[in-house]
């Protein structure tokens, strides 16, 4: 007798249907790990005195369930967030990109995240960035920019959330300032060349726009250059300034094209390392050797400085220290007296292979 085989039930979904697996909740993690909700929360946030065995049990349950915290719901429950708004001037500029990276790492050490926006050196875009971040229920905001918009600052201060600004007015309640010693850094750069024996100096600036709009950080560097020149004026210094607007490296290259044959120089100080990179290109295209014919000093100590040929002498601003100050200011924005906090960040000159004593037979000495 022929037996009919039983049909296997078809457990596949109908064509076009999708599986809606229920998203695991924190309660599921607590149940699986046999702990309280508070214990799971403490493990997720890295808080509390939780034994290693319990912590491992919770993490195993999280991995087993594929649980991911609902940050939005968590923020609503706390009526605050663990997100810090960060506004920088430009992400193509190594200083700001490196600062953003350092800020993200420092914030992470305090269980915070970064929400990043760039202004491209525009005060109007700074204002728009601030408005957007303030509408996102952030825990605090750091405005680390070269340009400054007073309306944007007023918006931040009116919001009452912790804030920190770079190189601006004195701090007020719930707000802090970080002042970078750009003046002293530029003065040290100029003095370095003078002490090597250079008397013919070229200062290459990079205005924000063709109308000569000066960025705040650049203004401080201008003052440092002028201070150093005044201090050593008795040595008979010959100084010239070339100011080119536009992207930094392009400006540096164009500055050399403008200065060669018109002014004398054996030493060049640039307002940023990106400008210095363009200066390198302009000099080397004209078969001028660095530092045998021309010494070059930059400003910022961008990552690439060590890898230029030759490595660039430059003024260093610690991104790590800047970020530590900024995050500390946001987590503890004011003193017990209620006054805002202020931080001072020093700079220092890093001497590499792009500077040397002047070559008196250099073509640049005889130019003009």
N, C-alpha and C positions, 0 to 999 in steps of 0.2 A: 504494500500500500504506500502510495507516494504521499509524503507529508509536506504540507505547505510551510515554508519558512516564515516565521514572524517578521514583519517589517520593522526596521529600526526607526524610531521616531525621528522626525526631522526637526532638529533643535536650532537650525540656522535661522537667522532673521529674514523676513521677507525682503525681496529686492527693493533697494532704496531706503530701507530702514536703517537706523543707526543705534548703537548701543549707548544707553544713558547710565553709565555706572555712577552710583551715588558717590559724591565727593566725601571722603572721610573728614570727620570733624575732630576737634580737640578732645571731645568727650570720648570718641572711639579710641584715641591714643591712651587716654587715662584708663579706660576699661581694660584694654589689652595689656597694659603695663601694670595694672593693679595699683595705681597711684591716684592722687587727687589731681583736680584740674590745676590747682596752684603749683603742684610739683612739675607738671608738664610745662606750664608757663615759665617757671623758673629755669628749667632746662633750656627752653627756646631762647630766653633772654640772657642766659649766662649769669643769672642772679641766684642768690640764696645758697645756703649750705646744704648741698645735695651730695649724698655719698656717691662714690664712683660706680658702685654696683647699680644703684637706682638710676643714675644718669645714663648708664649703658643700656639698662632695660627700657627706658623711655626712648632713647635713640633707636634701639632695635625695633620698637613698636612703630615709630615714625617711618622708618625705612620699609617695614613690612606692609604698612597700610598705604605708603606713598603719600603721606600727609604733607601739605604745604600750608603754612599759616595764612590766614586771610588778613593781610595787613590793613586793608581798608576798614574792615569791621573792627579790628583791634584798635585802630586810630580813633574810630567813632566812639568806642567804649571808653577810651581814655580821655576823649575830648582834646587830644593833642596827638602829635605824630613824632616819629623818630626820624624825620626827614629834614635835612638842612638844605635850604636854598643857597646856591652859590652862583654869583654873577661875575663873569670875567670878561675881559675886553675882546679876546680873540683866541680861538683854539689853534690857529696856524702859527701863532707866536709861541715859541718854545717855553718862554717863561710862564705863560698862563696855562698852557697844556700841562706842564710839569707841576704847577701849583695845584691844578684840579686833581691830578693823580695823587699828589701828597695829601690833599684834603680828603679824598675818598678813603684813603688808607687810615688817616687819623680818625675820621668819623667812625669808621668801622670798628676801631678799637674801643669806642664808646657805644657800640650797638646802634649807631645811626647810619643813615644812608644820605647820599648827595643827590639833589635835583639840580642839574647844571644848565645854565643859559649863558650865551655869549652876546655881546653888544656890537662887535665889529667897530669899536671905538665911537659909537654913536650915542650921544646923550638921550636922544629920543628912544632908541632901542633899549637903553638902560631902564628908562621909565616903564616901557612896555614889559620888560622882563620882570621888574619888581612887581608890577600890577598882577602879572600872571602867577608869580610865586606866592604872593600874599593871598590869592584866591584859592590856593591849593592846601590850606591848613598845614603849613610848615611849622617846625619847631623853632626855627630861627633863620636868619638870612645873613650871608657874608657877601659884601660888595667889594670884590678885589679887582678894581679896575684902574686904568690910567686916566680915563676921562671921568668927569664928575658932573652929575646933574642934581641941582639943588631940589628940584621938584620930586625926584625919585627918593632922595634922602628924607624929605618931609613926609612922603607916603609911608616909608618904613617906620619912621619915628612915631607917626600918628597911630600906626597899627598896634604899638605896644609890645610887639614880639621882640625877643632878644635879637640884637643885630651887631654887626661889626663892619667898620669901613676902613679902607686903606688910605692913609695920608690925607685925611680931611680934618674938619674942625675938632675942637675939644669934645670929649665924650660927654653925653648927658645920661640921665637915668635910663637904665635898661639897654644902653647902647655903649659899645666900646670902639676904640680906634687903635689901629696899628700904624706906627710911624716908622718907615724905613729910612735909614741914614744914607739916602742917595747922594746928598750933598757931600758928605764925608767920603763916600766911595769914589765919586768923580774926582774930588780933590786928591785922593791918594793915587789915582790913575795918572793924573797930570804930573804930580810930584815925582812919580816913578820915572817918567820919561826925562824930566828935567835933571834928576840926579844921575841918570845915565849919560848926560851931556847934551841932550837935545835942546836946541834953542829955536828951531823953526817947527812950529806945531800947527797941525790942521785938526780942527774939531768938526766932525761930520755929524750933523743933526738930521732929524727925520720928522718934520712937522706932520700933524695928522692930515691937514688939507692944504691945498695950494694957497689959501689965504693966510697961512702961517699960524693956524690955531695950534697952541702949545699944550700938550698933554701935561697933567700935573706932575707925574714922575719925571718927565723930561725937563720941566721947569726947574726942579730941584737939582738935576744934573747940570743944567746950564749955570746955576748959581755956584755949584761946586767948581766948575771949570773956571769961572770968573774969579773966584776966591783964590784959587791956586796961582793963577796968572798974576794977580795983584801982589801976592806974597813974594813972588820971585821976579817982579818987574825990573829990579835993579840989575838983573843978569842980561838985560837987553833982549828979552824974548820977542820973537816975531810970530804972532798968532793970526790965523785966519779961520773963518767959519764958513762951511758950505751947508746949506739947509735944503734938502730935497724932499718933497712930499711923495707919498705913494708907498707901496710895499717895501719893507726894510732892505732886503737884499738888492732889489732893483735900485733903490735910492743910493745905497753904498756904491754900486757900480757906476751909476750916473755921476755921483759926486767926484769920483776920481777923474772921469772924463772931463768934468768941468774945471777941476783944479790943476791938472797936469799942464805945464807950460805957462800957467797964469800966476801961481803963487809958489813960494818956496816952502818945502816941508821935508823933514826927515823922520818925524814922528806923527802918528795919527791916533786920535782918541775918538771913538765912536759912541753914540748914545745908547746903542744896544749891540748885542752879539750878532743879531741878524743883519744889521747894517754892516758890521765888520766883515761878515761873510761876503757881502757884495763888494766891499773894499778890496778884499783878497783877490776876487775875480778881476776887478779893474786893474789892480797893480800887476798881477801876473800876466794879464793879456798884453801888457806893455813891457814885458820882460824885466820888471822890477822885482828884486828878490826881497823876501821877508825873512829875517830882519836886516840882512846885509845892506840893503838900500833904504828900506823904510821899516820902522818899527810900528806895530799896530797894537792898540789896547781896546778891548771890548767892554761890555757892561751887561751883567746878569748871570754869567757862567752857565749858559745853556749846555745841555748834554753833549751837543756836537762839538763844543770848543776843544775838547781833548783830541778830536779826530781830524781837525783841520790840519793842513800841511803848510807851515808848522803849527803845532798846538797853540791856541790863542791865550795870551795873557789877558785877564779879565777881572772885573769886580764881581764877587760872589754875593748873592742873596740866598740864604738857606730857605728852600721851599718847605722843608720839613719843619723848621722852627716857625716859619710863617703860619703853617697849617696848625701846628700845636697851639700857637697863640689864638688863632681864629676860633678853633673848636672850644678851647678853654673859655674864651670870651662869650661864646654862645651858651655854654652850659652854666657859666657863672658870670652873667653880664654886668653885675654891679657889686660894689663894695658894701660891707655892712652898713656904712653910712648912707647908702642909697645912691651914691654918686656912680657915674659910669666909670669903666676901667680904661686905662691907656697902657699900651705896650710899645716898647721901643725895640726895633730890630736892627742890629748892626750889620755892616757890610765889611768885607775884607778883600784885599787884592790877592789874586792867585797869579804868581809869576810863572809863565811857561816860556816857550821858545820863540815867541813872535816879537820879543823886544831885546835890544842889544844897544851897545854904544853906537853913536852915529858914524856913518861913513862919510867923511868930508869930501870925497870925490864922487858922491852919488849925483846922478843926473838931476834928482829933485832939488838938490842944493843949488844947482846952477840954473834951474828953471826960472822963467819970468825975467 
